[in-house]
Amino acid sequence: MKVKSMPQRQTAPLLMSVAAAGLLALSLSACSMGSGLALSNAKVQGYAISQDALAQIRPGQSQELVTVVLGSPQTVNAFDSGTAWYYVETKVDQTAFGMTTVRERTVLAVYFDKNKKVADKALYSAKDGKVFTIEGRKTPSYGEDKSFIDSLIESI
């Protein structure tokens, strides 16, 4: 009498598929770590003050050269003895939902004499105790702001 033996399982293909699934899961998790899926991002608003540009501004230089190096100022103050240009850098954390939190604010002030030459420059931050108010209001436009329904009713 012949005894039938049970077919033996082959463990090699099963082991290979488990290893491939594990390798795929590991590689996908590594990709998601650096893909920017964080809940908040650090951003710079306004002018980004670089040390290279700051080093190029020296006393005696003209306003035109400062404009070439730094660009147009965000705010200008005119005094009897001269003018000051302000460049504001604000570092914020912005959440995925659009809310921003100010982390740090730095103000570069470039002071000019009556001859429109650089007299001095200074960097101010909250540590210096200088308060600079950033105006948040917007210039009103002429006309009325109408909703879609108001415009629809008016056209009928």
MIROVO-853416 format. One record per residue: residue in three letters; residue number from 1; x negated, y negated, z of N, C-alpha, C, O in turn. Coordinates in nm, 2 decimals. Layout:
N
- r/k/n.X/n.Y/n.Z/ca.X/ca.Y/ca.Z/c.X/c.Y/c.Z/o.X/o.Y/o.Z
- Ala/NUM/X/Y/Z/X/Y/Z/X/Y/Z/X/Y/Z $
...
//
This chain:
156
- r/k/n.X/n.Y/n.Z/ca.X/ca.Y/ca.Z/c.X/c.Y/c.Z/o.X/o.Y/o.Z
- Met/1/-0.08/0.11/0.00/0.00/0.00/0.00/-0.09/-0.12/0.00/-0.19/-0.13/0.07 $
- Lys/2/-0.05/-0.22/-0.08/-0.12/-0.34/-0.09/-0.06/-0.45/0.00/0.06/-0.46/0.00 $
- Val/3/-0.15/-0.51/0.06/-0.10/-0.62/0.15/-0.13/-0.75/0.08/-0.24/-0.78/0.03 $
- Lys/4/-0.02/-0.83/0.07/-0.04/-0.96/0.01/-0.10/-1.06/0.11/-0.04/-1.07/0.22 $
- Ser/5/-0.20/-1.12/0.07/-0.25/-1.23/0.16/-0.19/-1.36/0.13/-0.15/-1.39/0.02 $
- Met/6/-0.18/-1.44/0.23/-0.12/-1.57/0.22/-0.22/-1.66/0.14/-0.34/-1.65/0.16 $
- Pro/7/-0.16/-1.75/0.06/-0.26/-1.84/-0.01/-0.32/-1.93/0.08/-0.25/-1.99/0.17 $
- Gln/8/-0.45/-1.95/0.07/-0.52/-2.04/0.16/-0.51/-2.19/0.11/-0.51/-2.22/-0.01 $
- Arg/9/-0.49/-2.27/0.20/-0.48/-2.42/0.17/-0.62/-2.47/0.14/-0.72/-2.43/0.20 $
- Gln/10/-0.62/-2.56/0.05/-0.75/-2.63/0.02/-0.75/-2.76/0.10/-0.66/-2.85/0.07 $
- Thr/11/-0.84/-2.77/0.19/-0.84/-2.89/0.27/-0.92/-3.01/0.21/-0.91/-3.12/0.25 $
- Ala/12/-1.00/-2.98/0.11/-1.08/-3.08/0.05/-1.00/-3.19/-0.02/-1.03/-3.31/0.00 $
- Pro/13/-0.90/-3.16/-0.10/-0.82/-3.27/-0.16/-0.74/-3.35/-0.06/-0.73/-3.47/-0.07 $
- Leu/14/-0.69/-3.29/0.05/-0.62/-3.36/0.15/-0.72/-3.45/0.22/-0.68/-3.57/0.25 $
- Leu/15/-0.84/-3.40/0.25/-0.94/-3.49/0.32/-0.98/-3.60/0.23/-1.00/-3.71/0.29 $
- Met/16/-0.99/-3.58/0.11/-1.03/-3.69/0.01/-0.92/-3.80/0.01/-0.95/-3.92/0.00 $
- Ser/17/-0.79/-3.76/0.00/-0.69/-3.86/-0.01/-0.67/-3.94/0.12/-0.65/-4.06/0.12 $
- Val/18/-0.70/-3.88/0.24/-0.69/-3.95/0.37/-0.81/-4.05/0.37/-0.79/-4.16/0.42 $
- Ala/19/-0.93/-4.00/0.33/-1.04/-4.09/0.33/-1.02/-4.21/0.24/-1.06/-4.32/0.27 $
- Ala/20/-0.96/-4.19/0.12/-0.94/-4.30/0.02/-0.84/-4.39/0.08/-0.85/-4.52/0.06 $
- Ala/21/-0.73/-4.34/0.15/-0.63/-4.43/0.21/-0.70/-4.52/0.32/-0.67/-4.64/0.33 $
- Gly/22/-0.78/-4.46/0.40/-0.85/-4.53/0.51/-0.94/-4.64/0.45/-0.95/-4.75/0.50 $
- Leu/23/-1.02/-4.60/0.34/-1.11/-4.70/0.28/-1.03/-4.82/0.22/-1.07/-4.93/0.23 $
- Leu/24/-0.91/-4.79/0.16/-0.83/-4.89/0.10/-0.78/-4.99/0.21/-0.78/-5.11/0.20 $
- Ala/25/-0.73/-4.93/0.32/-0.68/-5.01/0.43/-0.79/-5.10/0.50/-0.76/-5.21/0.53 $
- Leu/26/-0.91/-5.04/0.51/-1.02/-5.12/0.56/-1.06/-5.23/0.47/-1.09/-5.34/0.52 $
- Ser/27/-1.06/-5.21/0.34/-1.10/-5.32/0.25/-1.00/-5.43/0.25/-1.03/-5.54/0.23 $
- Leu/28/-0.87/-5.39/0.25/-0.76/-5.49/0.25/-0.76/-5.58/0.38/-0.74/-5.70/0.37 $
- Ser/29/-0.79/-5.51/0.49/-0.79/-5.59/0.62/-0.91/-5.68/0.62/-0.90/-5.79/0.67 $
- Ala/30/-1.02/-5.65/0.56/-1.14/-5.73/0.55/-1.11/-5.85/0.46/-1.16/-5.96/0.49 $
- Cys/31/-1.04/-5.83/0.35/-1.00/-5.94/0.26/-0.91/-6.04/0.33/-0.93/-6.16/0.31 $
- Ser/32/-0.82/-6.00/0.41/-0.72/-6.09/0.47/-0.79/-6.17/0.58/-0.73/-6.28/0.62 $
- Met/33/-0.90/-6.14/0.63/-0.96/-6.21/0.74/-1.01/-6.35/0.69/-1.01/-6.44/0.77 $
- Gly/34/-1.06/-6.36/0.57/-1.12/-6.48/0.52/-1.04/-6.55/0.42/-1.08/-6.64/0.35 $
- Ser/35/-0.91/-6.51/0.40/-0.83/-6.56/0.29/-0.76/-6.69/0.32/-0.68/-6.73/0.24 $
- Gly/36/-0.77/-6.74/0.44/-0.71/-6.87/0.47/-0.57/-6.85/0.52/-0.48/-6.94/0.50 $
- Leu/37/-0.54/-6.74/0.58/-0.40/-6.72/0.63/-0.39/-6.77/0.77/-0.30/-6.73/0.85 $
- Ala/38/-0.47/-6.86/0.81/-0.47/-6.92/0.95/-0.34/-7.01/0.96/-0.29/-7.06/0.86 $
- Leu/39/-0.30/-7.03/1.08/-0.18/-7.11/1.11/-0.22/-7.26/1.10/-0.13/-7.34/1.09 $
- Ser/40/-0.35/-7.30/1.11/-0.38/-7.44/1.10/-0.51/-7.45/1.03/-0.60/-7.37/1.03 $
- Asn/41/-0.52/-7.56/0.95/-0.64/-7.59/0.88/-0.70/-7.73/0.92/-0.63/-7.82/0.95 $
- Ala/42/-0.83/-7.73/0.92/-0.90/-7.86/0.95/-0.91/-7.94/0.82/-0.96/-7.89/0.72 $
- Lys/43/-0.87/-8.07/0.82/-0.88/-8.15/0.71/-0.93/-8.29/0.74/-0.93/-8.33/0.86 $
- Val/44/-0.98/-8.36/0.64/-1.03/-8.50/0.66/-0.94/-8.59/0.58/-0.92/-8.57/0.46 $
- Gln/45/-0.88/-8.69/0.65/-0.80/-8.79/0.59/-0.88/-8.92/0.58/-0.96/-8.95/0.67 $
- Gly/46/-0.85/-8.99/0.47/-0.92/-9.12/0.46/-1.06/-9.10/0.40/-1.07/-9.01/0.31 $
- Tyr/47/-1.15/-9.18/0.44/-1.29/-9.17/0.38/-1.37/-9.07/0.46/-1.38/-9.08/0.58 $
- Ala/48/-1.44/-8.99/0.39/-1.54/-8.89/0.45/-1.67/-8.96/0.46/-1.74/-8.98/0.36 $
- Ile/49/-1.71/-8.99/0.58/-1.84/-9.07/0.61/-1.95/-8.97/0.61/-1.97/-8.88/0.69 $
- Ser/50/-2.04/-8.98/0.50/-2.16/-8.89/0.50/-2.28/-8.96/0.55/-2.29/-9.08/0.54 $
- Gln/51/-2.37/-8.88/0.60/-2.49/-8.94/0.66/-2.58/-8.99/0.55/-2.65/-9.09/0.57 $
- Asp/52/-2.58/-8.93/0.43/-2.66/-8.99/0.32/-2.61/-9.13/0.27/-2.69/-9.21/0.25 $
- Ala/53/-2.48/-9.14/0.26/-2.43/-9.28/0.22/-2.45/-9.38/0.33/-2.48/-9.49/0.31 $
- Leu/54/-2.44/-9.34/0.46/-2.47/-9.43/0.57/-2.61/-9.47/0.57/-2.64/-9.59/0.61 $
- Ala/55/-2.70/-9.38/0.54/-2.85/-9.42/0.54/-2.88/-9.52/0.43/-2.98/-9.59/0.44 $
- Gln/56/-2.80/-9.52/0.32/-2.83/-9.61/0.21/-2.79/-9.76/0.24/-2.83/-9.85/0.17 $
- Ile/57/-2.71/-9.78/0.34/-2.66/-9.91/0.37/-2.76/-9.98/0.47/-2.77/-9.93/0.58 $
- Arg/58/-2.82/-10.08/0.42/-2.92/-10.15/0.51/-2.90/-10.30/0.50/-2.84/-10.35/0.40 $
- Pro/59/-2.94/-10.38/0.61/-2.92/-10.52/0.61/-2.99/-10.59/0.48/-3.10/-10.55/0.44 $
- Gly/60/-2.92/-10.69/0.43/-2.97/-10.76/0.31/-2.91/-10.71/0.18/-2.93/-10.78/0.08 $
- Gln/61/-2.84/-10.60/0.18/-2.79/-10.55/0.05/-2.66/-10.62/0.02/-2.59/-10.68/0.11 $
- Ser/62/-2.62/-10.63/-0.11/-2.51/-10.70/-0.16/-2.38/-10.62/-0.14/-2.38/-10.50/-0.12 $
- Gln/63/-2.27/-10.69/-0.14/-2.14/-10.62/-0.13/-2.11/-10.53/-0.25/-2.05/-10.42/-0.24 $
- Glu/64/-2.17/-10.57/-0.37/-2.15/-10.48/-0.49/-2.22/-10.35/-0.47/-2.17/-10.24/-0.51 $
- Leu/65/-2.34/-10.35/-0.41/-2.41/-10.22/-0.38/-2.34/-10.14/-0.28/-2.33/-10.01/-0.29 $
- Val/66/-2.28/-10.20/-0.18/-2.20/-10.13/-0.08/-2.08/-10.06/-0.15/-2.04/-9.95/-0.11 $
- Thr/67/-2.02/-10.13/-0.24/-1.90/-10.08/-0.31/-1.94/-9.96/-0.40/-1.87/-9.86/-0.41 $
- Val/68/-2.06/-9.97/-0.46/-2.11/-9.85/-0.54/-2.14/-9.73/-0.45/-2.10/-9.62/-0.49 $
- Val/69/-2.20/-9.75/-0.33/-2.23/-9.64/-0.24/-2.11/-9.58/-0.17/-2.09/-9.46/-0.17 $
- Leu/70/-2.03/-9.67/-0.11/-1.92/-9.63/-0.02/-1.78/-9.63/-0.09/-1.69/-9.57/-0.04 $
- Gly/71/-1.77/-9.71/-0.20/-1.64/-9.73/-0.26/-1.57/-9.85/-0.20/-1.63/-9.92/-0.12 $
- Ser/72/-1.45/-9.87/-0.24/-1.37/-9.98/-0.18/-1.33/-9.96/-0.04/-1.30/-9.84/0.00 $
- Pro/73/-1.34/-10.06/0.04/-1.30/-10.04/0.18/-1.15/-10.02/0.20/-1.07/-10.06/0.12 $
- Gln/74/-1.12/-9.96/0.32/-0.98/-9.93/0.35/-0.92/-10.06/0.41/-0.80/-10.08/0.39 $
- Thr/75/-1.00/-10.13/0.48/-0.95/-10.25/0.55/-1.06/-10.36/0.54/-1.18/-10.33/0.56 $
- Val/76/-1.02/-10.49/0.53/-1.11/-10.60/0.52/-1.07/-10.70/0.62/-0.95/-10.74/0.63 $
- Asn/77/-1.16/-10.75/0.70/-1.14/-10.87/0.79/-1.23/-10.98/0.75/-1.35/-10.96/0.72 $
- Ala/78/-1.17/-11.10/0.74/-1.25/-11.22/0.70/-1.26/-11.31/0.83/-1.16/-11.35/0.88 $
- Phe/79/-1.38/-11.34/0.86/-1.40/-11.43/0.98/-1.47/-11.56/0.93/-1.50/-11.57/0.81 $
- Asp/80/-1.48/-11.66/1.01/-1.55/-11.78/0.98/-1.69/-11.76/0.94/-1.75/-11.82/0.85 $
- Ser/81/-1.76/-11.67/1.01/-1.90/-11.65/0.99/-1.93/-11.54/0.89/-2.04/-11.52/0.85 $
- Gly/82/-1.83/-11.46/0.85/-1.86/-11.36/0.75/-1.74/-11.26/0.73/-1.62/-11.30/0.77 $
- Thr/83/-1.76/-11.15/0.68/-1.66/-11.05/0.65/-1.70/-10.91/0.70/-1.82/-10.88/0.72 $
- Ala/84/-1.60/-10.83/0.74/-1.62/-10.70/0.78/-1.54/-10.60/0.69/-1.42/-10.63/0.67 $
- Trp/85/-1.60/-10.49/0.65/-1.53/-10.39/0.57/-1.52/-10.27/0.66/-1.62/-10.23/0.73 $
- Tyr/86/-1.41/-10.20/0.66/-1.39/-10.08/0.75/-1.35/-9.96/0.66/-1.27/-9.97/0.57 $
- Tyr/87/-1.42/-9.85/0.69/-1.40/-9.72/0.63/-1.36/-9.63/0.75/-1.43/-9.61/0.84 $
- Val/88/-1.24/-9.57/0.74/-1.18/-9.49/0.85/-1.18/-9.34/0.80/-1.13/-9.30/0.70 $
- Glu/89/-1.24/-9.26/0.89/-1.24/-9.11/0.87/-1.16/-9.05/0.98/-1.19/-9.07/1.10 $
- Thr/90/-1.06/-8.97/0.95/-0.98/-8.91/1.05/-0.98/-8.76/1.02/-0.94/-8.71/0.92 $
- Lys/91/-1.02/-8.68/1.12/-1.03/-8.54/1.12/-0.90/-8.49/1.19/-0.88/-8.52/1.31 $
- Val/92/-0.82/-8.41/1.12/-0.69/-8.36/1.17/-0.69/-8.21/1.15/-0.75/-8.15/1.07 $
- Asp/93/-0.60/-8.15/1.24/-0.56/-8.01/1.22/-0.42/-8.01/1.17/-0.33/-8.07/1.23 $
- Gln/94/-0.40/-7.94/1.06/-0.27/-7.94/1.00/-0.21/-7.80/1.00/-0.28/-7.70/0.96 $
- Thr/95/-0.09/-7.78/1.06/-0.04/-7.65/1.07/0.03/-7.61/0.94/0.04/-7.69/0.85 $
- Ala/96/0.06/-7.48/0.93/0.13/-7.43/0.81/0.26/-7.49/0.79/0.32/-7.49/0.68 $
- Phe/97/0.32/-7.56/0.89/0.45/-7.62/0.88/0.44/-7.77/0.85/0.54/-7.83/0.85 $
- Gly/98/0.32/-7.82/0.83/0.30/-7.96/0.79/0.28/-8.06/0.91/0.26/-8.18/0.88 $
- Met/99/0.28/-8.01/1.03/0.25/-8.10/1.14/0.10/-8.12/1.16/0.02/-8.03/1.14 $
- Thr/100/0.06/-8.25/1.18/-0.08/-8.28/1.19/-0.11/-8.33/1.33/-0.03/-8.40/1.40 $
- Thr/101/-0.23/-8.30/1.38/-0.28/-8.34/1.51/-0.41/-8.40/1.49/-0.50/-8.34/1.43 $
- Val/102/-0.43/-8.53/1.53/-0.56/-8.60/1.51/-0.66/-8.54/1.61/-0.64/-8.54/1.73 $
- Arg/103/-0.77/-8.49/1.56/-0.88/-8.44/1.64/-0.98/-8.54/1.67/-1.03/-8.55/1.78 $
- Glu/104/-1.02/-8.62/1.57/-1.12/-8.72/1.59/-1.11/-8.83/1.48/-1.07/-8.80/1.37 $
- Arg/105/-1.14/-8.95/1.52/-1.13/-9.06/1.43/-1.26/-9.14/1.44/-1.30/-9.18/1.55 $
- Thr/106/-1.32/-9.17/1.33/-1.45/-9.25/1.32/-1.43/-9.36/1.23/-1.37/-9.35/1.12 $
- Val/107/-1.48/-9.48/1.27/-1.46/-9.60/1.19/-1.60/-9.65/1.16/-1.68/-9.68/1.25 $
- Leu/108/-1.64/-9.67/1.03/-1.76/-9.73/0.99/-1.73/-9.88/0.95/-1.65/-9.90/0.87 $
- Ala/109/-1.79/-9.97/1.02/-1.78/-10.11/1.00/-1.90/-10.16/0.94/-2.01/-10.15/0.99 $
- Val/110/-1.89/-10.23/0.82/-2.00/-10.29/0.76/-1.98/-10.44/0.76/-1.88/-10.49/0.71 $
- Tyr/111/-2.07/-10.52/0.83/-2.05/-10.66/0.85/-2.14/-10.74/0.75/-2.25/-10.70/0.72 $
- Phe/112/-2.08/-10.84/0.68/-2.14/-10.92/0.58/-2.15/-11.07/0.64/-2.07/-11.11/0.71 $
- Asp/113/-2.26/-11.14/0.59/-2.28/-11.28/0.63/-2.21/-11.36/0.52/-2.14/-11.31/0.44 $
- Lys/114/-2.22/-11.50/0.53/-2.16/-11.59/0.44/-2.21/-11.57/0.30/-2.14/-11.61/0.20 $
- Asn/115/-2.33/-11.52/0.28/-2.39/-11.50/0.15/-2.35/-11.36/0.09/-2.40/-11.33/-0.02 $
- Lys/116/-2.26/-11.29/0.15/-2.21/-11.16/0.10/-2.32/-11.06/0.10/-2.32/-10.97/0.01 $
- Lys/117/-2.41/-11.07/0.20/-2.51/-10.97/0.22/-2.48/-10.89/0.35/-2.43/-10.95/0.44 $
- Val/118/-2.53/-10.77/0.35/-2.50/-10.69/0.47/-2.58/-10.74/0.59/-2.70/-10.76/0.58 $
- Ala/119/-2.51/-10.78/0.70/-2.57/-10.83/0.82/-2.60/-10.71/0.92/-2.70/-10.71/0.99 $
- Asp/120/-2.50/-10.62/0.93/-2.51/-10.51/1.02/-2.41/-10.40/0.98/-2.32/-10.43/0.90 $
- Lys/121/-2.42/-10.28/1.04/-2.32/-10.18/1.03/-2.31/-10.11/1.16/-2.40/-10.11/1.24 $
- Ala/122/-2.20/-10.05/1.19/-2.17/-9.98/1.31/-2.07/-9.87/1.29/-1.98/-9.88/1.21 $
- Leu/123/-2.09/-9.76/1.37/-2.00/-9.65/1.37/-1.92/-9.65/1.51/-1.99/-9.66/1.61 $
- Tyr/124/-1.79/-9.65/1.50/-1.71/-9.65/1.62/-1.63/-9.53/1.63/-1.58/-9.48/1.53 $
- Ser/125/-1.61/-9.48/1.75/-1.52/-9.37/1.78/-1.44/-9.39/1.90/-1.46/-9.50/1.97 $
- Ala/126/-1.36/-9.30/1.95/-1.28/-9.32/2.07/-1.37/-9.33/2.19/-1.33/-9.39/2.29 $
- Lys/127/-1.49/-9.27/2.18/-1.59/-9.28/2.30/-1.64/-9.42/2.32/-1.67/-9.46/2.43 $
- Asp/128/-1.64/-9.50/2.21/-1.69/-9.64/2.23/-1.58/-9.73/2.29/-1.62/-9.85/2.32 $
- Gly/129/-1.46/-9.69/2.30/-1.36/-9.78/2.36/-1.30/-9.88/2.27/-1.22/-9.96/2.31 $
- Lys/130/-1.34/-9.88/2.14/-1.28/-9.97/2.04/-1.15/-9.92/1.99/-1.14/-9.80/1.96 $
- Val/131/-1.05/-10.00/1.99/-0.91/-9.95/1.95/-0.89/-10.02/1.81/-0.89/-10.14/1.80 $
- Phe/132/-0.86/-9.93/1.71/-0.83/-9.98/1.58/-0.69/-9.93/1.55/-0.67/-9.80/1.55 $
- Thr/133/-0.59/-10.01/1.53/-0.46/-9.97/1.50/-0.45/-9.94/1.35/-0.47/-10.03/1.27 $
- Ile/134/-0.40/-9.82/1.32/-0.38/-9.79/1.18/-0.23/-9.81/1.15/-0.14/-9.75/1.22 $
- Glu/135/-0.20/-9.89/1.06/-0.06/-9.93/1.03/0.01/-9.81/0.96/-0.04/-9.77/0.86 $
- Gly/136/0.12/-9.77/1.02/0.19/-9.66/0.96/0.31/-9.70/0.88/0.37/-9.61/0.81 $
- Arg/137/0.35/-9.82/0.88/0.46/-9.87/0.80/0.43/-9.87/0.66/0.32/-9.88/0.61 $
- Lys/138/0.54/-9.86/0.58/0.53/-9.86/0.43/0.59/-9.99/0.38/0.68/-10.04/0.44 $
- Thr/139/0.54/-10.03/0.27/0.59/-10.15/0.21/0.73/-10.12/0.15/0.75/-10.03/0.08 $
- Pro/140/0.83/-10.20/0.19/0.96/-10.17/0.14/0.97/-10.20/-0.01/0.91/-10.29/-0.06 $
- Ser/141/1.05/-10.12/-0.08/1.07/-10.15/-0.22/1.20/-10.22/-0.24/1.29/-10.22/-0.15 $
- Tyr/142/1.22/-10.29/-0.35/1.34/-10.37/-0.38/1.45/-10.27/-0.42/1.42/-10.17/-0.48 $
- Gly/143/1.57/-10.31/-0.39/1.68/-10.23/-0.42/1.73/-10.14/-0.30/1.67/-10.15/-0.19 $
- Glu/144/1.83/-10.06/-0.33/1.88/-9.98/-0.22/1.84/-9.83/-0.24/1.81/-9.79/-0.35 $
- Asp/145/1.83/-9.77/-0.13/1.81/-9.62/-0.13/1.95/-9.56/-0.13/2.02/-9.57/-0.03 $
- Lys/146/1.98/-9.49/-0.24/2.11/-9.43/-0.25/2.09/-9.28/-0.25/2.00/-9.22/-0.30 $
- Ser/147/2.19/-9.21/-0.19/2.19/-9.07/-0.19/2.25/-9.02/-0.33/2.30/-9.10/-0.41 $
- Phe/148/2.24/-8.89/-0.35/2.29/-8.84/-0.48/2.44/-8.86/-0.49/2.49/-8.89/-0.60 $
- Ile/149/2.51/-8.84/-0.38/2.66/-8.86/-0.38/2.69/-9.01/-0.41/2.79/-9.03/-0.48 $
- Asp/150/2.62/-9.10/-0.35/2.65/-9.24/-0.37/2.63/-9.27/-0.52/2.71/-9.35/-0.58 $
- Ser/151/2.52/-9.22/-0.58/2.49/-9.25/-0.72/2.60/-9.19/-0.81/2.64/-9.25/-0.91 $
- Leu/152/2.65/-9.07/-0.77/2.75/-9.00/-0.85/2.88/-9.08/-0.84/2.95/-9.09/-0.94 $
- Ile/153/2.92/-9.12/-0.72/3.05/-9.19/-0.71/3.04/-9.33/-0.78/3.14/-9.37/-0.85 $
- Glu/154/2.92/-9.40/-0.77/2.91/-9.52/-0.84/2.91/-9.51/-0.99/2.97/-9.60/-1.06 $
- Ser/155/2.87/-9.40/-1.05/2.87/-9.38/-1.19/3.01/-9.35/-1.25/3.04/-9.37/-1.36 $
- Ile/156/3.10/-9.30/-1.16/3.23/-9.27/-1.20/3.31/-9.40/-1.20/3.43/-9.41/-1.23 $
//
